[in-house]
Amino acid sequence: MNTTGKFLLIGAMLLATLSGCATQSNRDPLESVNRGIYKFNDTVDNAAIKPVAGAYKAVVPGAVRTGVNNFFTNLGTVVTVINDLLQLKLSNAMTNAGRFVINSTFGLAGILDVASMDGVEKTNNDFGQTLAVWGWENSAYLVLPFLGPSTVRDAGGLAVDSYAFDPIYYVNDVPARNSALAVKFVDRRSQYLPASDLLDEAALDPYAFMRDAYLQRRDRQINGEENDPAPEDHWEDSSAGASEEVAVATDSE
């Protein structure tokens, strides 16, 4: 067996082991490790990522930021369509494929969201949800370095979505590809600056709050009760869910 095969086998065994650790009553068996990664992410975010995202939001006009976000969201539609097909959600696949064609042409490569203006429904999907549909329902909570809240299942799904389905990763020019990924990351982070500030102020234990918000929101997505946010983005997943929970908590005080 070659080296690549050995790494794949070890990775598969590790994923199987971790997935078996999670139960419905304890979905965070790796809490001690996760808290360490969370602290690291929080330090990096406050020191570098958050200031850059804030500067981006302050300097770049709102119309330009909207265009940038629309562009990357439109590319993400390709990921959704593929996972719709893998889950045999053919109606959603046709609708999302139509959105992609409309926005890629009349929307100037997706900069304008013409499909939404025309009332075309938007849904989102990802390979983590596909794995859940295929039977991997419960999975251990996992905090990813730099990316934040996830699960073992969703982390594997993110890798498949990124390297197999995301059009950005098919750009052969490495500097151009990395620049696009960096802009996408900063743009997404800038959208949730208020949510992260609210979380820090309102939550007694931000780690537990973020974990519970992510898992609850993810369950709703997998059960078809919620379509947003965009599947490939962990910042969006966690911050949007957390902001909803924080709003409920502060309203009840």
C-alpha positions as CSV (number, residue, x, y, z in Angstrom):
1,M,0.0,0.0,0.0
2,N,1.4,3.4,-1.0
3,T,1.8,6.3,1.4
4,T,-1.3,8.1,0.2
5,G,-3.4,4.9,0.7
6,K,-2.1,4.5,4.2
7,F,-3.0,8.1,5.1
8,L,-6.5,7.6,3.7
9,L,-7.0,4.4,5.6
10,I,-5.8,6.0,8.9
11,G,-8.1,9.0,8.2
12,A,-11.0,6.8,7.6
13,M,-10.4,4.8,10.8
14,L,-10.0,8.0,12.8
15,L,-13.3,9.4,11.4
16,A,-15.1,6.2,12.2
17,T,-13.7,6.2,15.7
18,L,-14.7,9.8,16.3
19,S,-18.1,9.4,14.8
20,G,-18.8,6.5,17.2
21,C,-18.0,8.7,20.2
22,A,-20.9,11.0,19.6
23,T,-24.3,10.2,21.1
24,Q,-27.5,12.2,21.2
25,S,-26.9,13.1,24.8
26,N,-23.2,13.9,24.4
27,R,-22.4,15.5,21.1
28,D,-19.2,17.1,22.3
29,P,-16.9,14.2,23.5
30,L,-13.9,16.2,22.3
31,E,-14.8,19.3,24.4
32,S,-11.3,19.8,26.0
33,V,-9.6,19.8,22.6
34,N,-12.4,21.9,21.0
35,R,-12.2,24.5,23.7
36,G,-8.4,24.9,23.1
37,I,-9.0,25.3,19.3
38,Y,-11.9,27.8,20.1
39,K,-9.6,29.9,22.3
40,F,-6.9,29.8,19.5
41,N,-9.5,30.9,16.9
42,D,-10.8,33.6,19.1
43,T,-7.3,35.0,19.7
44,V,-6.5,35.0,16.0
45,D,-9.9,36.5,15.1
46,N,-9.5,39.4,17.5
47,A,-5.9,40.0,16.6
48,A,-6.1,39.7,12.8
49,I,-9.2,38.5,11.1
50,K,-11.8,40.8,12.8
51,P,-9.8,44.0,12.2
52,V,-9.2,43.1,8.6
53,A,-12.9,42.4,8.1
54,G,-13.8,45.6,9.9
55,A,-11.5,47.6,7.6
56,Y,-12.9,45.9,4.6
57,K,-16.4,46.8,5.7
58,A,-15.4,50.4,6.4
59,V,-13.5,51.0,3.2
60,V,-15.3,49.0,0.5
61,P,-18.7,50.6,-0.5
62,G,-21.8,48.6,0.4
63,A,-22.8,48.1,-3.3
64,V,-19.4,46.6,-4.1
65,R,-19.5,44.3,-1.0
66,T,-23.0,43.1,-2.1
67,G,-21.6,42.3,-5.5
68,V,-18.7,40.4,-4.1
69,N,-21.0,38.4,-1.8
70,N,-23.4,37.7,-4.7
71,F,-20.5,36.5,-6.9
72,F,-19.3,33.9,-4.3
73,T,-22.8,32.9,-3.4
74,N,-23.5,32.2,-7.0
75,L,-20.5,30.0,-7.3
76,G,-21.6,28.2,-4.2
77,T,-24.8,27.3,-6.0
78,V,-22.8,24.7,-8.0
79,V,-22.1,22.9,-4.7
80,T,-25.8,23.0,-3.8
81,V,-26.9,21.6,-7.2
82,I,-24.5,18.6,-6.9
83,N,-25.7,17.8,-3.4
84,D,-29.3,18.2,-4.4
85,L,-28.7,15.5,-7.1
86,L,-26.8,13.2,-4.6
87,Q,-29.9,13.5,-2.3
88,L,-32.3,13.0,-5.3
89,K,-33.9,16.4,-4.6
90,L,-34.4,16.9,-8.3
91,S,-36.8,19.8,-8.0
92,N,-34.4,21.8,-5.9
93,A,-31.6,20.8,-8.3
94,M,-33.4,22.2,-11.3
95,T,-34.4,25.4,-9.4
96,N,-30.9,26.0,-8.2
97,A,-29.4,25.2,-11.6
98,G,-31.8,27.8,-13.1
99,R,-30.6,30.3,-10.5
100,F,-27.0,29.7,-11.4
101,V,-27.7,30.1,-15.2
102,I,-29.7,33.3,-14.7
103,N,-27.2,34.9,-12.3
104,S,-24.2,33.8,-14.3
105,T,-25.6,35.4,-17.5
106,F,-28.0,38.2,-16.8
107,G,-26.4,38.8,-13.4
108,L,-23.0,39.5,-14.8
109,A,-21.2,36.4,-13.5
110,G,-23.3,36.5,-10.4
111,I,-22.5,40.0,-9.3
112,L,-26.2,40.8,-9.5
113,D,-28.7,38.4,-7.9
114,V,-31.2,38.6,-10.8
115,A,-32.8,35.3,-9.9
116,S,-33.9,36.6,-6.5
117,M,-35.3,39.7,-8.1
118,D,-37.4,37.5,-10.3
119,G,-38.6,35.5,-7.3
120,V,-36.7,32.3,-8.0
121,E,-36.5,30.3,-4.7
122,K,-33.1,29.8,-3.2
123,T,-32.2,26.7,-1.2
124,N,-28.8,25.5,0.0
125,N,-27.2,22.1,0.4
126,D,-23.8,20.6,1.2
127,F,-22.1,17.2,1.4
128,G,-22.4,17.2,5.2
129,Q,-26.2,17.2,4.7
130,T,-25.8,14.5,2.0
131,L,-23.9,12.3,4.5
132,A,-26.7,12.8,7.0
133,V,-29.3,11.8,4.4
134,W,-27.2,8.7,3.6
135,G,-27.4,7.7,7.3
136,W,-24.6,9.5,9.2
137,E,-27.1,11.4,11.5
138,N,-25.2,12.0,14.8
139,S,-21.6,13.3,14.7
140,A,-19.2,14.6,17.3
141,Y,-18.9,18.3,17.5
142,L,-15.6,19.6,16.2
143,V,-14.0,23.1,16.2
144,L,-11.9,23.6,13.1
145,P,-8.8,25.9,13.3
146,F,-9.7,29.2,11.7
147,L,-13.0,28.0,10.4
148,G,-14.8,27.4,13.7
149,P,-17.8,25.2,14.6
150,S,-18.4,22.0,12.7
151,T,-18.8,18.3,13.3
152,V,-16.6,15.4,12.2
153,R,-19.2,14.6,9.5
154,D,-19.5,18.2,8.4
155,A,-15.7,18.7,8.3
156,G,-15.4,15.7,5.9
157,G,-18.3,17.2,3.9
158,L,-16.6,20.6,3.8
159,A,-13.4,18.9,2.3
160,V,-15.5,17.2,-0.4
161,D,-17.5,20.3,-1.2
162,S,-14.3,22.4,-1.4
163,Y,-11.9,20.2,-3.3
164,A,-14.4,18.2,-5.5
165,F,-17.3,20.6,-6.1
166,D,-16.3,24.2,-5.5
167,P,-15.4,25.9,-8.9
168,I,-12.8,28.1,-7.1
169,Y,-10.6,25.1,-6.5
170,Y,-10.5,24.3,-10.2
171,V,-8.6,27.5,-10.9
172,N,-5.2,26.5,-11.9
173,D,-3.5,29.8,-11.1
174,V,-2.7,29.2,-7.4
175,P,-2.1,32.9,-6.4
176,A,-5.5,33.9,-8.1
177,R,-7.2,31.0,-6.4
178,N,-5.8,31.8,-3.0
179,S,-6.7,35.5,-3.4
180,A,-10.2,34.6,-4.3
181,L,-10.5,32.4,-1.2
182,A,-9.1,35.1,1.0
183,V,-11.5,37.7,-0.3
184,K,-14.4,35.3,0.1
185,F,-13.4,34.6,3.7
186,V,-13.0,38.3,4.7
187,D,-16.2,39.2,3.0
188,R,-18.2,36.5,4.8
189,R,-16.6,37.5,8.2
190,S,-17.4,41.1,7.7
191,Q,-21.1,40.3,7.4
192,Y,-21.2,38.9,11.0
193,L,-19.3,41.5,12.9
194,P,-22.4,42.6,14.9
195,A,-23.3,39.0,15.6
196,S,-19.9,38.2,17.1
197,D,-19.9,41.4,19.2
198,L,-23.3,40.5,20.5
199,L,-22.3,37.0,21.3
200,D,-19.2,38.2,23.3
201,E,-21.4,40.6,25.3
202,A,-24.4,38.4,26.0
203,A,-23.1,34.9,26.5
204,L,-21.7,33.7,29.8
205,D,-19.9,30.9,28.1
206,P,-19.4,31.8,24.4
207,Y,-18.0,28.4,23.5
208,A,-21.1,26.5,24.8
209,F,-23.4,29.1,23.3
210,M,-21.8,28.9,19.9
211,R,-21.7,25.1,20.0
212,D,-25.4,24.7,20.9
213,A,-26.4,27.3,18.4
214,Y,-24.5,25.6,15.6
215,L,-25.8,22.1,16.4
216,Q,-29.4,23.3,16.7
217,R,-29.2,25.3,13.4
218,R,-27.5,22.4,11.7
219,D,-30.2,20.0,12.8
220,R,-32.8,22.3,11.4
221,Q,-31.0,22.4,8.1
222,I,-30.6,18.7,7.8
223,N,-34.3,18.2,8.7
224,G,-35.3,20.6,5.9
225,E,-36.6,23.2,8.3
226,E,-34.1,25.9,7.3
227,N,-32.3,26.7,4.0
228,D,-29.9,29.5,5.0
229,P,-27.1,30.1,5.4
230,A,-24.9,29.2,2.5
231,P,-23.6,25.6,3.1
232,E,-19.9,26.2,2.5
233,D,-19.5,28.9,5.1
234,H,-18.9,28.0,8.8
235,W,-18.7,31.7,9.9
236,E,-22.2,32.2,8.4
237,D,-23.5,29.0,9.9
238,S,-22.3,29.7,13.5
239,S,-22.7,33.4,13.6
240,A,-26.2,33.5,12.1
241,G,-27.4,30.8,14.5
242,A,-25.7,32.4,17.5
243,S,-27.1,35.8,16.7
244,E,-30.6,34.4,16.7
245,E,-30.1,32.6,20.0
246,V,-28.6,35.7,21.6
247,A,-31.5,37.8,20.4
248,V,-33.9,35.5,22.0
249,A,-31.9,35.5,25.3
250,T,-31.6,39.3,25.4
251,D,-35.3,39.8,24.6
252,S,-36.3,37.5,27.5
253,E,-34.3,39.4,30.1
